[in-house]
């Protein structure tokens, strides 16, 4: 009997552990009950997907049945989608149509989100707004201390992203003021910078691509946005394949899987073959073991390793600039695949031309060894630089507790970069030995 109880106890513990690893079902929570009811009223049929919390990805959707390649994951009716058409049908529509110069589709959607959030219980979109993130982790939302710890190429893009939102806010103030007749409260308090930043991040991180015909009341910027309640809970994995598009016959946005998924596991989709810097910039997260990951070599770092005694130095730098290689040189690894000489140079420069620049017009053993040595030096420099930044992050996490969540995200990015660089250094060492 004792033995039997021991086996039963172990079985229960395994079951609890499996449940924790699979995900914790959250469909009983009031916000999701209200969201599902709201979607059903708009024609969404209950699917096999349930909101859940997952250990690695956080909030997502789990399946209650096994999925096979070719299965429909979700079909969201057009009435559930939030588009510029939704905005024009609201009380904002008349003001947008009259405003000159025309606002962009992006600004129209941002304005709608801010206005509906301000409306609170009176908003017909409240069940959706209630499940949206309250804050975001896009670089534009990070503190300067955290942005300074990003890799140089990403730091530059993060600063550009922040400046773009600031410029959007500055240029939209007059339009926001024109909406005063719609609100009892001062529009300056409603449409403030933090509200616009939240709305911009909501659209940038959560919209699906859906092309709409151009309307005269909007600027010439592409109108390709649609917010998709419930569907936008699906998380990203670089290792799955899906088909996603708006179905003109069913008037629904559909996602079909090309991968299998076991019962009670998280259903994942692929946002695109993005490296971690792009994922962090556009979506505010980092994917572990991302096969598309690359470590970018900044122009300053690259130029440091061109010998000043090289008579062709200026010519080489000129060619690099002409081919836009100064901003595109990377170290990258296709995980699980053996890297060879040609494979390494492909990742390092993405072009045969880059190899010719490194090795000279005639590829000799001496030139090959010299090029590999240069690449190894750059790689080791980046390893030391990354380790130094990781140490800084570790110290800041102790000193600035309020920045810990954001610092942990940047730490993950650098840790993933370090793995790539260490693997690249190992490959270069083998290649160097092969040429001696």
Buried (B, 14 or more C-beta within 10 A) or exposed (E): EEEEEEEEEEEEEEEEEEEEEBBEBBBEEEEBEBBBEBBEEEBBEEBBBBBBBBEEBEBBBBBEEEBEEEBBBBBBBBEBBBBBBBBBEBEBBEBBEEBEEBBBBBBBBBBBBBBBBBBEEEBEBBBBBBBBBEEBBBBBBBEEBBBBBBBBBBBEBBBEBBEEBBEBBEEBEEBBEBBBEBBEEEBEEBBEEEBBBBBBBBBBBBBBEBEBEEBEBBBEEBBBBBBBBBBBBBBBBBEBEBEBEBEEEEEBBBBBBEBEBEEBBBBBBBBEEBBBBBBBBBBBBBBEEBBBBBBBBBBEBBEEEBEEEEEBEEEBBEBBEEBEBBBBBBBBBEBEEEBEBEBBBBBBBBBEBBBBBBBBEEEEEEBBBBBBBBBBEBBBBBBEBBEEBBEBBEEBBEEBEEBEEBBEBBBBBBBBBBBBBBBBBEBBEEBBEEBE
